[in-house]
């Protein structure tokens, strides 16, 4: 309520990616922080668990199966029960987050509501390092761990409320999982989904949609597949695709998987309120 116009503009700029519009799911997901940021391994485990119950291969699950599979964190984690039985039970925030995520990403127009689990996990691919976020998204879209090969030290990334929630995957864990490989293939449809996932719903194809940019990328994608020997646009090896200059440039500059940090703006507003409070204390009415 105390936000200035400048604060609102900064907030909008932080949440706007490749468009003049704000993805409302992206905003609510950001506003719901902090939540446990999943590792790539946790994302892939969750993806394959959903696929295991999705016997029809529809790409959707109902809330019953969503609750059955679960996410990368439990609803009862870090929940300390009061020693005194007369005290009220603590608010189970993580349990409510799990329910909220289904409501946020499920299609309520279907009966019962159904969740596109791959699309949901693409949102959770976001990372404070935008490039890392793209590799996480590619891993989810292909169902295989795509390693980011860092030839030079990445630029410094500022971590705030999310850094304590991000956990590195141990190497031992990676070795246990069969899909931790770069040897997979990627279709052009999958590549398109990675870079256009926020506006892929039919309901989002309105007159303000950024179709021109999407169409431009699609033309480049078709050209690249043909250059790499796939004249009929069939899936090509991921390792070969990632070496193409256009794809490298796209990955290094794409901001769609950068985890927004609105706490900086909120903290600045809190500091302003605190300063105002000090001023008001000195004013005699």
PASEBA-1860 file (N, C-alpha, C; in nm, 3 decimals):
! residues 285
1> XXXXXXXX> 0.082/-0.121/0.000/0.000/0.000/0.000/0.086/0.126/0.000 ~ 0.209/0.115/0.051/0.296/0.231/0.059/0.387/0.245/-0.063 ~ 0.374/0.157/-0.160/0.459/0.163/-0.278/0.441/0.294/-0.353 ~ 0.551/0.350/-0.398/0.545/0.466/-0.486/0.530/0.417/-0.630 ~ 0.505/0.508/-0.721/0.496/0.471/-0.863/0.627/0.412/-0.909 ~ 0.738/0.467/-0.861/0.870/0.416/-0.896/0.889/0.272/-0.847 ~ 0.842/0.244/-0.724/0.850/0.107/-0.670/0.772/0.010/-0.757 ~ 0.652/0.049/-0.797/0.568/-0.036/-0.880/0.631/-0.060/-1.017
9> XXXXXXXX> 0.693/0.044/-1.072/0.760/0.029/-1.201/0.879/-0.066/-1.189 ~ 0.954/-0.055/-1.080/1.067/-0.146/-1.059/1.020/-0.289/-1.042 ~ 0.910/-0.307/-0.971/0.853/-0.440/-0.952/0.808/-0.498/-1.085 ~ 0.740/-0.417/-1.165/0.693/-0.462/-1.297/0.810/-0.498/-1.388 ~ 0.915/-0.417/-1.385/1.033/-0.444/-1.468/1.098/-0.575/-1.428 ~ 1.104/-0.601/-1.299/1.163/-0.726/-1.249/1.086/-0.847/-1.297 ~ 0.955/-0.834/-1.309/0.869/-0.948/-1.342/0.838/-0.961/-1.491 ~ 0.874/-0.860/-1.569/0.843/-0.861/-1.712/0.958/-0.922/-1.790
17> XXXXXXXX> 0.927/-1.021/-1.873/1.028/-1.089/-1.953/0.981/-1.100/-2.098 ~ 1.058/-1.043/-2.190/1.032/-1.056/-2.333/0.890/-1.015/-2.373 ~ 0.831/-0.924/-2.298/0.694/-0.883/-2.327/0.663/-0.757/-2.247 ~ 0.553/-0.690/-2.282/0.509/-0.576/-2.204/0.410/-0.619/-2.097 ~ 0.383/-0.748/-2.090/0.287/-0.801/-1.994/0.357/-0.881/-1.886 ~ 0.292/-0.891/-1.771/0.344/-0.970/-1.659/0.271/-1.103/-1.655 ~ 0.347/-1.210/-1.648/0.290/-1.344/-1.632/0.241/-1.354/-1.487 ~ 0.110/-1.364/-1.470/0.055/-1.361/-1.334/0.098/-1.481/-1.252
25> XXXXXXXX> 0.122/-1.595/-1.317/0.171/-1.711/-1.242/0.313/-1.685/-1.191 ~ 0.393/-1.624/-1.276/0.530/-1.590/-1.237/0.530/-1.494/-1.119 ~ 0.438/-1.398/-1.121/0.428/-1.302/-1.012/0.387/-1.370/-0.882 ~ 0.282/-1.453/-0.885/0.234/-1.518/-0.763/0.336/-1.618/-0.709 ~ 0.407/-1.685/-0.801/0.510/-1.779/-0.758/0.623/-1.704/-0.687 ~ 0.657/-1.586/-0.738/0.761/-1.504/-0.676/0.714/-1.450/-0.542 ~ 0.588/-1.407/-0.537/0.533/-1.351/-0.414/0.521/-1.457/-0.305 ~ 0.514/-1.584/-0.344/0.499/-1.692/-0.247/0.631/-1.733/-0.182
33> XXXXXXXX> 0.742/-1.674/-0.226/0.871/-1.706/-0.166/0.875/-1.661/-0.020 ~ 0.955/-1.731/0.064/1.048/-1.837/0.025/0.982/-1.974/0.018 ~ 1.027/-2.054/-0.078/0.993/-2.195/-0.088/1.120/-2.269/-0.128 ~ 1.129/-2.398/-0.096/1.252/-2.473/-0.126/1.279/-2.478/-0.277 ~ 1.390/-2.418/-0.319/1.426/-2.418/-0.460/1.485/-2.555/-0.495 ~ 1.425/-2.627/-0.590/1.471/-2.764/-0.620/1.600/-2.766/-0.700 ~ 1.678/-2.871/-0.680/1.795/-2.895/-0.764/1.747/-2.958/-0.895 ~ 1.836/-2.969/-0.992/1.800/-3.032/-1.119/1.758/-3.177/-1.096
41> XXXXXXXX> 1.831/-3.246/-1.010/1.799/-3.385/-0.980/1.660/-3.397/-0.920 ~ 1.626/-3.308/-0.828/1.494/-3.311/-0.767/1.384/-3.282/-0.869 ~ 1.410/-3.191/-0.961/1.314/-3.161/-1.066/1.292/-3.283/-1.156 ~ 1.402/-3.350/-1.192/1.391/-3.467/-1.279/1.324/-3.584/-1.207 ~ 1.355/-3.602/-1.080/1.288/-3.706/-1.002/1.138/-3.682/-0.998 ~ 1.099/-3.556/-0.976/0.957/-3.521/-0.971/0.892/-3.543/-1.106 ~ 0.959/-3.503/-1.213/0.907/-3.521/-1.348/0.881/-3.667/-1.378 ~ 0.978/-3.753/-1.349/0.963/-3.895/-1.381/0.862/-3.963/-1.288
49> XXXXXXXX> 0.844/-3.910/-1.168/0.741/-3.964/-1.079/0.602/-3.932/-1.134 ~ 0.585/-3.812/-1.188/0.457/-3.776/-1.250/0.432/-3.863/-1.374 ~ 0.535/-3.883/-1.454/0.520/-3.965/-1.574/0.483/-4.109/-1.538 ~ 0.531/-4.156/-1.424/0.502/-4.293/-1.382/0.354/-4.314/-1.353 ~ 0.288/-4.213/-1.297/0.144/-4.226/-1.268/0.058/-4.183/-1.386 ~ 0.119/-4.112/-1.480/0.047/-4.067/-1.600/0.059/-4.176/-1.706 ~ -0.013/-4.284/-1.684/-0.001/-4.403/-1.771/-0.043/-4.375/-1.914 ~ -0.134/-4.281/-1.932/-0.181/-4.248/-2.068/-0.083/-4.158/-2.142
57> XXXXXXXX> 0.015/-4.104/-2.069/0.111/-4.014/-2.133/0.049/-3.884/-2.180 ~ -0.054/-3.839/-2.107/-0.125/-3.717/-2.148/-0.049/-3.589/-2.113 ~ 0.042/-3.600/-2.017/0.113/-3.481/-1.971/0.041/-3.409/-1.858 ~ -0.073/-3.465/-1.815/-0.153/-3.403/-1.709/-0.177/-3.502/-1.596 ~ -0.197/-3.449/-1.475/-0.239/-3.529/-1.361/-0.347/-3.455/-1.285 ~ -0.433/-3.529/-1.219/-0.535/-3.469/-1.133/-0.473/-3.439/-0.997 ~ -0.549/-3.369/-0.913/-0.497/-3.337/-0.780/-0.473/-3.463/-0.698 ~ -0.552/-3.566/-0.720/-0.533/-3.692/-0.648/-0.394/-3.749/-0.675
65> XXXXXXXX> -0.356/-3.755/-0.803/-0.224/-3.808/-0.838/-0.114/-3.709/-0.801 ~ -0.143/-3.581/-0.809/-0.046/-3.478/-0.769/-0.009/-3.497/-0.622 ~ -0.110/-3.517/-0.537/-0.084/-3.538/-0.395/-0.014/-3.672/-0.371 ~ -0.047/-3.770/-0.453/0.015/-3.902/-0.439/0.164/-3.896/-0.471 ~ 0.200/-3.824/-0.577/0.340/-3.813/-0.618/0.417/-3.721/-0.524 ~ 0.359/-3.606/-0.492/0.426/-3.509/-0.408/0.531/-3.429/-0.485 ~ 0.596/-3.338/-0.415/0.700/-3.255/-0.475/0.835/-3.290/-0.414 ~ 0.932/-3.201/-0.424/1.067/-3.227/-0.374/1.079/-3.192/-0.226
73> XXXXXXXX> 0.971/-3.147/-0.167/0.971/-3.121/-0.023/0.839/-3.169/0.035 ~ 0.841/-3.201/0.162/0.723/-3.254/0.229/0.649/-3.144/0.303 ~ 0.522/-3.166/0.323/0.441/-3.066/0.391/0.468/-3.057/0.540 ~ 0.536/-3.156/0.597/0.558/-3.156/0.742/0.702/-3.123/0.781 ~ 0.786/-3.087/0.684/0.926/-3.058/0.714/0.939/-2.935/0.804 ~ 1.033/-2.943/0.897/1.066/-2.831/0.986/0.946/-2.781/1.066 ~ 0.851/-2.868/1.088/0.732/-2.829/1.164/0.750/-2.874/1.308 ~ 0.767/-2.780/1.398/0.789/-2.811/1.539/0.657/-2.807/1.616
81> XXXXXXXX> 0.624/-2.921/1.674/0.500/-2.929/1.749/0.520/-2.869/1.888 ~ 0.421/-2.796/1.938/0.433/-2.736/2.072/0.436/-2.843/2.181 ~ 0.517/-2.818/2.282/0.526/-2.912/2.393/0.399/-2.910/2.476 ~ 0.340/-2.794/2.485/0.215/-2.780/2.561/0.097/-2.809/2.469 ~ 0.019/-2.908/2.502/-0.095/-2.948/2.417/-0.203/-2.842/2.407 ~ -0.201/-2.745/2.498/-0.303/-2.641/2.496/-0.268/-2.530/2.397 ~ -0.142/-2.527/2.352/-0.101/-2.425/2.257/-0.150/-2.461/2.117 ~ -0.180/-2.361/2.035/-0.228/-2.389/1.898/-0.119/-2.453/1.814
89> XXXXXXXX> -0.159/-2.534/1.718/-0.062/-2.598/1.630/0.002/-2.494/1.539 ~ 0.128/-2.512/1.506/0.196/-2.415/1.418/0.138/-2.419/1.278 ~ 0.144/-2.307/1.209/0.093/-2.298/1.072/0.183/-2.380/0.980 ~ 0.125/-2.477/0.913/0.202/-2.565/0.824/0.214/-2.498/0.687 ~ 0.310/-2.409/0.673/0.324/-2.329/0.552/0.357/-2.416/0.430 ~ 0.445/-2.512/0.447/0.487/-2.593/0.333/0.373/-2.680/0.280 ~ 0.289/-2.728/0.368/0.173/-2.806/0.324/0.079/-2.718/0.241 ~ 0.061/-2.593/0.287/-0.024/-2.500/0.212/0.040/-2.460/0.080
97> XXXXXXXX> 0.173/-2.453/0.076/0.242/-2.422/-0.050/0.216/-2.530/-0.154 ~ 0.222/-2.655/-0.112/0.200/-2.767/-0.204/0.061/-2.758/-0.265 ~ -0.038/-2.729/-0.181/-0.175/-2.713/-0.231/-0.186/-2.591/-0.323 ~ -0.121/-2.482/-0.283/-0.125/-2.358/-0.362/-0.064/-2.378/-0.501 ~ 0.044/-2.453/-0.511/0.109/-2.474/-0.640/0.016/-2.548/-0.737 ~ -0.062/-2.641/-0.685/-0.157/-2.710/-0.774/-0.262/-2.612/-0.823 ~ -0.318/-2.531/-0.732/-0.419/-2.433/-0.770/-0.363/-2.334/-0.871 ~ -0.237/-2.294/-0.851/-0.173/-2.194/-0.936/-0.154/-2.244/-1.079
105> XXXXXXXX> -0.115/-2.371/-1.095/-0.078/-2.420/-1.227/-0.181/-2.512/-1.292 ~ -0.280/-2.557/-1.219/-0.378/-2.649/-1.276/-0.478/-2.574/-1.364 ~ -0.534/-2.647/-1.460/-0.638/-2.592/-1.548/-0.773/-2.623/-1.486 ~ -0.833/-2.521/-1.423/-0.960/-2.540/-1.352/-1.078/-2.551/-1.448 ~ -1.054/-2.527/-1.578/-1.164/-2.539/-1.675/-1.198/-2.684/-1.702 ~ -1.108/-2.774/-1.663/-1.135/-2.917/-1.679/-1.195/-2.972/-1.551 ~ -1.274/-3.076/-1.564/-1.338/-3.137/-1.448/-1.303/-3.286/-1.443 ~ -1.222/-3.327/-1.345/-1.161/-3.245/-1.240/-1.043/-3.164/-1.295
113> XXXXXXXX> -0.997/-3.068/-1.216/-0.883/-2.985/-1.257/-0.762/-3.073/-1.288 ~ -0.690/-3.034/-1.393/-0.573/-3.112/-1.433/-0.450/-3.022/-1.442 ~ -0.338/-3.080/-1.403/-0.212/-3.006/-1.397/-0.118/-3.051/-1.507 ~ -0.070/-2.956/-1.588/0.036/-2.983/-1.685/0.167/-2.981/-1.606 ~ 0.213/-3.100/-1.565/0.326/-3.105/-1.472/0.458/-3.058/-1.533 ~ 0.476/-3.077/-1.662/0.600/-3.030/-1.725/0.604/-2.878/-1.725 ~ 0.491/-2.817/-1.756/0.485/-2.671/-1.757/0.511/-2.615/-1.618 ~ 0.453/-2.678/-1.517/0.476/-2.633/-1.380/0.625/-2.641/-1.345
121> XXXXXXXX> 0.688/-2.753/-1.378/0.829/-2.771/-1.344/0.918/-2.674/-1.421 ~ 0.875/-2.631/-1.540/0.952/-2.531/-1.614/0.956/-2.399/-1.538 ~ 0.848/-2.366/-1.469/0.850/-2.245/-1.386/0.951/-2.260/-1.273 ~ 0.957/-2.380/-1.217/1.049/-2.404/-1.105/1.193/-2.424/-1.152 ~ 1.214/-2.424/-1.283/1.350/-2.429/-1.334/1.422/-2.297/-1.311 ~ 1.347/-2.191/-1.286/1.406/-2.058/-1.265/1.514/-2.061/-1.159 ~ 1.615/-1.978/-1.180/1.733/-1.977/-1.094/1.786/-1.834/-1.088 ~ 1.850/-1.793/-0.978/1.907/-1.658/-0.973/2.004/-1.630/-1.087
129> XXXXXXXX> 2.070/-1.734/-1.137/2.156/-1.723/-1.255/2.072/-1.761/-1.376 ~ 2.041/-1.664/-1.462/1.949/-1.686/-1.574/1.997/-1.799/-1.667 ~ 2.128/-1.806/-1.692/2.182/-1.909/-1.781/2.163/-2.047/-1.719 ~ 2.190/-2.057/-1.590/2.168/-2.183/-1.520/2.022/-2.223/-1.529 ~ 1.932/-2.125/-1.521/1.790/-2.151/-1.533/1.752/-2.212/-1.667 ~ 1.816/-2.165/-1.775/1.788/-2.220/-1.908/1.831/-2.366/-1.915 ~ 1.948/-2.398/-1.862/1.994/-2.536/-1.863/1.903/-2.626/-1.779 ~ 1.854/-2.574/-1.670/1.760/-2.650/-1.588/1.631/-2.676/-1.666
137> XXXXXXXX> 1.585/-2.574/-1.740/1.463/-2.589/-1.821/1.484/-2.690/-1.932 ~ 1.599/-2.686/-1.997/1.630/-2.783/-2.103/1.632/-2.925/-2.046 ~ 1.682/-2.939/-1.925/1.686/-3.070/-1.861/1.545/-3.123/-1.837 ~ 1.456/-3.035/-1.790/1.318/-3.077/-1.765/1.247/-3.113/-1.896 ~ 1.264/-3.028/-1.996/1.193/-3.048/-2.123/1.235/-3.178/-2.193 ~ 1.361/-3.215/-2.177/1.412/-3.335/-2.242/1.408/-3.457/-2.151 ~ 1.391/-3.433/-2.021/1.389/-3.544/-1.926/1.525/-3.602/-1.898 ~ 1.630/-3.528/-1.930/1.766/-3.576/-1.909/1.852/-3.463/-1.854
145> XXXXXXXX> 1.950/-3.496/-1.772/2.035/-3.395/-1.712/2.129/-3.336/-1.817 ~ 2.114/-3.209/-1.844/2.200/-3.141/-1.941/2.300/-3.055/-1.863 ~ 2.424/-3.094/-1.869/2.527/-3.026/-1.791/2.568/-2.895/-1.857 ~ 2.587/-2.796/-1.774/2.637/-2.667/-1.821/2.789/-2.668/-1.810 ~ 2.854/-2.656/-1.922/3.000/-2.655/-1.923/3.049/-2.511/-1.914 ~ 3.108/-2.479/-1.802/3.154/-2.343/-1.778/3.301/-2.331/-1.817 ~ 3.324/-2.260/-1.927/3.461/-2.240/-1.973/3.529/-2.126/-1.899 ~ 3.450/-2.028/-1.857/3.503/-1.915/-1.781/3.417/-1.896/-1.658
153> XXXXXXXX> 3.470/-1.822/-1.563/3.395/-1.797/-1.440/3.272/-1.714/-1.472 ~ 3.155/-1.756/-1.425/3.032/-1.681/-1.453/3.033/-1.550/-1.377 ~ 2.956/-1.452/-1.425/2.948/-1.324/-1.355/2.889/-1.343/-1.216 ~ 2.924/-1.252/-1.127/2.874/-1.262/-0.990/2.723/-1.249/-0.988 ~ 2.658/-1.342/-0.919/2.513/-1.338/-0.907/2.476/-1.303/-0.764 ~ 2.388/-1.209/-0.750/2.347/-1.166/-0.617/2.238/-1.257/-0.564 ~ 2.261/-1.318/-0.448/2.163/-1.405/-0.387/2.109/-1.337/-0.261 ~ 1.982/-1.347/-0.238/1.927/-1.288/-0.116/1.848/-1.393/-0.041
161> XXXXXXXX> 1.714/-1.387/-0.053/1.632/-1.479/0.024/1.628/-1.618/-0.036 ~ 1.680/-1.635/-0.157/1.674/-1.767/-0.219/1.801/-1.848/-0.197 ~ 1.913/-1.780/-0.165/2.040/-1.852/-0.164/2.045/-1.958/-0.055 ~ 1.982/-1.937/0.057/1.987/-2.034/0.164/1.898/-2.155/0.136 ~ 1.813/-2.143/0.036/1.721/-2.253/0.004/1.771/-2.338/-0.112 ~ 1.874/-2.290/-0.182/1.926/-2.363/-0.297/2.034/-2.459/-0.252 ~ 2.019/-2.585/-0.290/2.115/-2.687/-0.249/2.181/-2.747/-0.373 ~ 2.312/-2.762/-0.367/2.384/-2.826/-0.476/2.360/-2.976/-0.471
169> XXXXXXXX> 2.346/-3.039/-0.587/2.326/-3.183/-0.590/2.459/-3.252/-0.573 ~ 2.470/-3.347/-0.481/2.596/-3.419/-0.464/2.625/-3.505/-0.586 ~ 2.754/-3.523/-0.618/2.792/-3.601/-0.735/2.747/-3.746/-0.722 ~ 2.747/-3.798/-0.600/2.706/-3.937/-0.580/2.562/-3.956/-0.623 ~ 2.478/-3.857/-0.592/2.336/-3.866/-0.627/2.320/-3.869/-0.778 ~ 2.400/-3.789/-0.849/2.390/-3.785/-0.994/2.422/-3.921/-1.055 ~ 2.522/-3.988/-0.999/2.566/-4.114/-1.056/2.460/-4.222/-1.043 ~ 2.370/-4.204/-0.947/2.268/-4.306/-0.923/2.153/-4.296/-1.022
177> XXXXXXXX> 2.145/-4.186/-1.095/2.029/-4.162/-1.180/2.065/-4.183/-1.328 ~ 1.991/-4.269/-1.393/2.024/-4.309/-1.530/2.007/-4.196/-1.630 ~ 1.917/-4.103/-1.602/1.891/-3.998/-1.701/1.984/-3.879/-1.685 ~ 2.089/-3.894/-1.607/2.188/-3.787/-1.594/2.290/-3.800/-1.706 ~ 2.254/-3.755/-1.823/2.340/-3.769/-1.939/2.312/-3.659/-2.039 ~ 2.411/-3.627/-2.118/2.394/-3.528/-2.225/2.367/-3.595/-2.359 ~ 2.347/-3.727/-2.360/2.341/-3.801/-2.485/2.201/-3.806/-2.545 ~ 2.106/-3.732/-2.488/1.971/-3.735/-2.540/1.956/-3.651/-2.665
185> XXXXXXXX> 1.837/-3.658/-2.723/1.804/-3.578/-2.841/1.692/-3.482/-2.806 ~ 1.686/-3.374/-2.880/1.584/-3.274/-2.853/1.511/-3.238/-2.982 ~ 1.379/-3.239/-2.974/1.298/-3.206/-3.092/1.283/-3.054/-3.099 ~ 1.243/-3.006/-3.215/1.223/-2.862/-3.229/1.104/-2.817/-3.146 ~ 1.003/-2.903/-3.134/0.886/-2.868/-3.052/0.926/-2.849/-2.906 ~ 1.017/-2.934/-2.859/1.065/-2.922/-2.722/1.145/-2.794/-2.703 ~ 1.228/-2.762/-2.800/1.307/-2.639/-2.794/1.215/-2.517/-2.792 ~ 1.110/-2.520/-2.873/1.013/-2.410/-2.875/0.943/-2.397/-2.741
193> XXXXXXXX> 0.913/-2.510/-2.679/0.843/-2.505/-2.551/0.930/-2.444/-2.442 ~ 1.058/-2.473/-2.445/1.148/-2.418/-2.344/1.152/-2.266/-2.350 ~ 1.154/-2.211/-2.471/1.169/-2.066/-2.485/1.038/-1.990/-2.500 ~ 0.925/-2.064/-2.502/0.796/-1.996/-2.516/0.694/-2.045/-2.415 ~ 0.741/-2.114/-2.309/0.646/-2.183/-2.221/0.549/-2.090/-2.151 ~ 0.586/-1.965/-2.124/0.498/-1.876/-2.048/0.376/-1.832/-2.127 ~ 0.385/-1.833/-2.258/0.272/-1.786/-2.338/0.215/-1.893/-2.427 ~ 0.228/-2.019/-2.383/0.190/-2.129/-2.470/0.043/-2.168/-2.460
201> XXXXXXXX> -0.028/-2.119/-2.358/-0.167/-2.158/-2.344/-0.255/-2.089/-2.448 ~ -0.359/-2.157/-2.489/-0.452/-2.101/-2.586/-0.511/-1.970/-2.535 ~ -0.540/-1.966/-2.406/-0.601/-1.847/-2.348/-0.509/-1.727/-2.347 ~ -0.379/-1.749/-2.369/-0.284/-1.639/-2.367/-0.256/-1.583/-2.506 ~ -0.316/-1.642/-2.608/-0.291/-1.596/-2.744/-0.384/-1.480/-2.780 ~ -0.365/-1.368/-2.713/-0.447/-1.250/-2.737/-0.372/-1.153/-2.825 ~ -0.430/-1.038/-2.850/-0.371/-0.945/-2.946/-0.242/-0.881/-2.897 ~ -0.214/-0.896/-2.766/-0.088/-0.841/-2.715/0.022/-0.945/-2.708
209> XXXXXXXX> -0.005/-1.069/-2.749/0.095/-1.175/-2.743/0.215/-1.139/-2.830 ~ 0.332/-1.184/-2.785/0.455/-1.152/-2.856/0.481/-1.257/-2.964 ~ 0.388/-1.264/-3.061/0.397/-1.368/-3.164/0.512/-1.344/-3.260 ~ 0.541/-1.217/-3.285/0.643/-1.186/-3.384/0.778/-1.240/-3.341 ~ 0.815/-1.220/-3.213/0.943/-1.270/-3.164/0.945/-1.421/-3.163 ~ 0.834/-1.483/-3.120/0.826/-1.628/-3.118/0.842/-1.684/-3.259 ~ 0.773/-1.622/-3.355/0.784/-1.667/-3.493/0.924/-1.651/-3.547 ~ 0.991/-1.543/-3.507/1.128/-1.520/-3.550/1.221/-1.629/-3.500
217> XXXXXXXX> 1.207/-1.666/-3.373/1.288/-1.774/-3.317/1.260/-1.906/-3.386 ~ 1.134/-1.931/-3.415/1.098/-2.056/-3.481/1.165/-2.068/-3.618 ~ 1.173/-1.956/-3.690/1.241/-1.958/-3.819/1.388/-1.992/-3.802 ~ 1.449/-1.934/-3.700/1.589/-1.964/-3.671/1.607/-2.110/-3.632 ~ 1.515/-2.161/-3.551/1.523/-2.301/-3.508/1.518/-2.396/-3.627 ~ 1.425/-2.370/-3.721/1.413/-2.455/-3.840/1.542/-2.450/-3.922 ~ 1.596/-2.331/-3.935/1.720/-2.314/-4.012/1.835/-2.388/-3.945 ~ 1.844/-2.381/-3.812/1.950/-2.447/-3.738/1.941/-2.599/-3.753
225> XXXXXXXX> 1.821/-2.653/-3.739/1.804/-2.799/-3.750/1.849/-2.847/-3.888 ~ 1.817/-2.769/-3.990/1.858/-2.808/-4.124/2.009/-2.795/-4.141 ~ 2.068/-2.691/-4.083/2.213/-2.673/-4.089/2.286/-2.789/-4.022 ~ 2.225/-2.843/-3.917/2.287/-2.951/-3.841/2.252/-3.088/-3.897 ~ 2.196/-3.091/-4.015/2.173/-3.218/-4.084/2.036/-3.278/-4.069 ~ 1.944/-3.209/-4.006/1.809/-3.261/-3.988/1.715/-3.190/-4.085 ~ 1.721/-3.229/-4.211/1.640/-3.166/-4.314/1.491/-3.182/-4.288 ~ 1.452/-3.295/-4.227/1.310/-3.320/-4.198/1.272/-3.276/-4.058
233> XXXXXXXX> 1.363/-3.200/-3.993/1.339/-3.140/-3.860/1.316/-3.245/-3.752 ~ 1.380/-3.360/-3.766/1.371/-3.462/-3.663/1.464/-3.426/-3.547 ~ 1.441/-3.485/-3.428/1.525/-3.452/-3.311/1.674/-3.472/-3.339 ~ 1.755/-3.385/-3.281/1.900/-3.392/-3.300/1.968/-3.403/-3.164 ~ 2.092/-3.451/-3.159/2.163/-3.462/-3.031/2.175/-3.327/-2.961 ~ 2.151/-3.328/-2.832/2.156/-3.204/-2.754/2.294/-3.141/-2.758 ~ 2.397/-3.225/-2.746/2.534/-3.173/-2.742/2.568/-3.096/-2.869 ~ 2.518/-3.142/-2.983/2.544/-3.075/-3.110/2.468/-2.943/-3.117
241> XXXXXXXX> 2.343/-2.945/-3.073/2.261/-2.824/-3.075/2.322/-2.714/-2.988 ~ 2.371/-2.751/-2.871/2.424/-2.653/-2.777/2.551/-2.586/-2.826 ~ 2.615/-2.642/-2.927/2.738/-2.583/-2.981/2.710/-2.478/-3.088 ~ 2.585/-2.470/-3.133/2.552/-2.375/-3.239/2.559/-2.232/-3.184 ~ 2.622/-2.140/-3.254/2.639/-2.001/-3.206/2.507/-1.932/-3.171 ~ 2.404/-1.952/-3.254/2.277/-1.886/-3.224/2.218/-1.937/-3.093 ~ 2.223/-2.068/-3.071/2.169/-2.127/-2.950/2.249/-2.081/-2.828 ~ 2.381/-2.075/-2.843/2.465/-2.027/-2.733/2.431/-1.883/-2.696
249> XXXXXXXX> 2.412/-1.801/-2.798/2.379/-1.660/-2.773/2.241/-1.647/-2.710 ~ 2.146/-1.730/-2.756/2.011/-1.728/-2.701/2.013/-1.766/-2.554 ~ 2.085/-1.872/-2.520/2.094/-1.918/-2.381/2.157/-1.813/-2.292 ~ 2.263/-1.750/-2.340/2.336/-1.653/-2.259/2.261/-1.523/-2.237 ~ 2.159/-1.497/-2.319/2.088/-1.369/-2.308/1.941/-1.384/-2.267 ~ 1.891/-1.506/-2.262/1.750/-1.527/-2.231/1.726/-1.508/-2.081 ~ 1.628/-1.426/-2.047/1.599/-1.394/-1.907/1.473/-1.462/-1.854 ~ 1.412/-1.547/-1.935/1.286/-1.609/-1.895/1.296/-1.704/-1.778
257> XXXXXXXX> 1.416/-1.753/-1.749/1.434/-1.847/-1.637/1.518/-1.788/-1.525 ~ 1.522/-1.656/-1.517/1.587/-1.590/-1.405/1.486/-1.579/-1.292 ~ 1.521/-1.631/-1.176/1.430/-1.627/-1.062/1.419/-1.483/-1.011 ~ 1.302/-1.421/-1.024/1.289/-1.281/-0.983/1.313/-1.264/-0.834 ~ 1.371/-1.153/-0.797/1.396/-1.122/-0.657/1.329/-0.989/-0.625 ~ 1.211/-0.999/-0.565/1.138/-0.876/-0.533/1.163/-0.832/-0.390 ~ 1.241/-0.911/-0.317/1.266/-0.876/-0.178/1.345/-0.746/-0.167 ~ 1.433/-0.721/-0.263/1.512/-0.598/-0.262/1.420/-0.477/-0.263
265> XXXXXXXX> 1.316/-0.484/-0.348/1.221/-0.373/-0.357/1.139/-0.363/-0.229 ~ 1.098/-0.477/-0.175/1.018/-0.478/-0.054/1.098/-0.426/0.065 ~ 1.225/-0.467/0.073/1.309/-0.421/0.183/1.331/-0.270/0.176 ~ 1.347/-0.218/0.054/1.364/-0.075/0.038/1.241/-0.001/0.085 ~ 1.124/-0.059/0.058/0.999/0.003/0.102/0.988/-0.001/0.254 ~ 1.032/-0.115/0.313/1.028/-0.129/0.458/1.120/-0.027/0.524 ~ 1.239/-0.007/0.463/1.333/0.090/0.517/1.275/0.231/0.510 ~ 1.202/0.258/0.402/1.138/0.389/0.387/1.033/0.409/0.495
273> XXXXXXXX> 0.955/0.302/0.521/0.854/0.310/0.625/0.918/0.333/0.761 ~ 1.031/0.263/0.784/1.102/0.277/0.911/1.153/0.419/0.929 ~ 1.208/0.475/0.822/1.257/0.613/0.826/1.144/0.710/0.853 ~ 1.030/0.686/0.784/0.914/0.772/0.805/0.867/0.764/0.950 ~ 0.873/0.640/1.005/0.830/0.621/1.143/0.915/0.700/1.240 ~ 1.047/0.701/1.213/1.138/0.778/1.300/1.106/0.926/1.292 ~ 1.075/0.973/1.171/1.043/1.115/1.153/0.916/1.150/1.229 ~ 0.815/1.057/1.216/0.687/1.086/1.279/0.701/1.089/1.432
281> XXXXX> 0.797/1.010/1.486/0.814/1.007/1.630/0.859/1.143/1.683 ~ 0.931/1.217/1.599/0.986/1.346/1.642/0.889/1.461/1.620 ~ 0.778/1.431/1.555/0.682/1.537/1.527/0.580/1.545/1.639 ~ 0.564/1.660/1.696/0.467/1.679/1.804/0.335/1.729/1.746 ~ 0.232/1.656/1.774/0.099/1.694/1.723/0.014/1.746/1.838
END
